[in-house]
Amino acid sequence: MKNLKLIALFFFILINFLLAQRMGRFSSDEIEHRHKGFDERFFYSIWLNPVQYEENLILNYHIRYDLLLFEKAPGDTFKAKVKVILELSSLDILAPIRNIDDVVIKSTDFNQTISKDAYFISNFSLKVPNKKFKATLTLLDETRNKEISIKNFDIDLNDTSSFEPVFIKADDIIHLNSENLKNRFYNFLPFSPEKYILVLPDGEDFSSIEIKDEFVNYKLSNKISTGFRYSIFDLDTLDLIEGEYQLKYSSSTKTKTFFVRWISKPEYLKNPERAIKILKYLFENTNDFEKSTGNQKEMVRKFYSLWKKFDPTPKTPFNELMAEFYRRADFASNEFRSVSQPDGALTDRGKIYLIYGKPDSVERSFSKDGRAIEIWTYNSSRNLKFTFFDENKNGNYILQQ
């Protein structure tokens, strides 16, 4: 009976998910970008010596909208003004090389200005001396009078063997020489439903590579021909979930670290304890997670494996159903919280929202003694109705059986 209930809940979530798919002085913050200090609100990627461009250094940057302060402007628009400054310094050059982008970002949608999914993306395309540089990337929010800097990082154009792994969408392979691609590459592999490929320098060192961590070990050969001097690898069949990996090349004698990152990861998933706690709505036994104090990477693997059996696209590592479940958890956590329960995902309304999604209609009324009542109706092929009652008048609605 429990298994039948679980299967039914799975299909309710899956159907709902598929339907949704159609439808002066500056204060200063410093961001540690490299590796575990990555900050998804403001980040960059670099491409060293791209053979298809005249410039020898491309640095693109992403600024998430909710990092900025937007002001109301004429014409029902919202506007943010920022400066993005890239400074390159070297012992071999007297004065630093300074590049400044003056950026004005406009939007007619207020919700977009506070979005955790919307980004402004641009790039610096530079022809600079073949030196080793210390680089600093700084964002000046002129509206808020706030400065955000990414800590010094190295850019080595002096060493011809120096490179950063470049990841692009598989569909963009035909646009490898396009100017638009300058904004559309990453030094990490984005964890998403999109298919990505790995672009590495040309040469014998990269005729074959290994990608590995303590759980996986993949050996890949350069199989994609583009007409450009690159070694390109298809990653479509690899089970690469979030985390740190080693890229081995030159007959596996040299290594490079790279990461798989979920850029728009639901906030609820960033806290493992919270993410595991609400699994009780779907899974019969979560004791292994709740009591475990073992290896963090192993726990992440177990977590993804648990969800894999309910993955609508099981041949890819990204699980759309899991992502939708935790996006709902983010919404429910804020929307249904109360004085007695600050996490709305743990309330009765939160539970129903997580399982069934947004109701088709909500009726609100009051009982004779002034207690609030909500009736949620799901019409689309389910004909379900749930009644919630604010028994204690504190905003924590209880599901009536």
DAHU-V588738 format. One record per pair of residues at least 12 apart in sequence whose ideal C-beta (glycine too) atoms are under 6 Angstrom apart, sorted by the first residue. I is the first residue (numbers start at 1). J is the second residue. If there is no record, write none. Layout:
I_J + I_J
//
This chain:
2_284 + 9_282 + 9_355 + 10_310 + 12_356 + 14_312 + 14_321 + 16_357 + 17_324 + 24_145 + 26_145 + 26_146 + 26_147 + 27_146 + 28_147 + 29_148 + 30_149 + 30_151 + 31_150 + 32_151 + 33_150 + 40_263 + 41_64 + 41_67 + 42_63 + 42_139 + 42_148 + 43_62 + 44_59 + 44_61 + 44_137 + 45_60 + 45_185 + 45_186 + 45_187 + 46_59 + 46_164 + 47_166 + 48_163 + 51_228 + 51_229 + 52_176 + 52_177 + 52_228 + 55_125 + 55_126 + 55_127 + 56_127 + 57_126 + 57_128 + 58_123 + 58_125 + 58_182 + 59_124 + 60_123 + 60_183 + 62_119 + 62_121 + 63_120 + 64_119 + 65_113 + 65_115 + 65_118 + 66_114 + 66_116 + 68_80 + 68_141 + 69_143 + 69_144 + 70_113 + 71_143 + 76_108 + 77_106 + 77_108 + 78_107 + 78_113 + 79_106 + 80_105 + 80_143 + 81_104 + 81_142 + 81_143 + 82_103 + 82_139 + 82_141 + 83_100 + 83_102 + 83_140 + 84_101 + 84_139 + 85_100 + 85_138 + 86_99 + 86_124 + 86_137 + 87_136 + 88_133 + 88_135 + 89_134 + 90_131 + 90_133 + 92_131 + 99_124 + 105_120 + 117_264 + 121_183 + 123_182 + 123_183 + 130_157 + 130_158 + 131_158 + 132_156 + 132_158 + 133_155 + 134_152 + 135_153 + 135_155 + 136_152 + 137_150 + 163_201 + 164_187 + 165_258 + 166_185 + 166_199 + 167_186 + 167_189 + 167_196 + 167_198 + 168_185 + 169_194 + 169_196 + 170_195 + 170_197 + 176_226 + 176_228 + 188_259 + 188_261 + 189_260 + 190_263 + 191_242 + 191_260 + 191_262 + 192_318 + 193_318 + 195_236 + 196_235 + 197_232 + 197_234 + 198_233 + 198_235 + 199_230 + 199_232 + 200_231 + 202_229 + 202_230 + 202_231 + 205_249 + 205_250 + 206_231 + 206_249 + 207_222 + 208_221 + 209_249 + 210_248 + 210_252 + 211_245 + 211_247 + 212_246 + 213_245 + 215_301 + 218_238 + 220_233 + 239_317 + 240_260 + 240_317 + 241_304 + 241_317 + 242_260 + 242_262 + 243_260 + 244_259 + 245_258 + 266_326 + 266_327 + 266_330 + 267_330 + 268_326 + 268_329 + 268_330 + 269_326 + 276_289 + 278_345 + 281_351 + 281_354 + 307_319 + 307_322 + 328_353 + 328_354 + 329_345 + 332_344 + 332_345 + 332_350 + 332_353 + 333_345 + 336_349 + 336_350 + 338_394 + 338_395 + 338_396 + 339_394 + 340_394 + 340_396 + 341_396 + 347_396 + 348_398 + 348_399 + 349_388 + 349_397 + 352_386 + 356_378 + 359_376 + 359_377 + 359_378 + 360_377 + 360_378 + 360_379 + 361_377 + 362_374 + 362_376 + 363_375 + 371_390 + 372_390 + 373_389 + 374_388 + 375_387 + 387_400
//
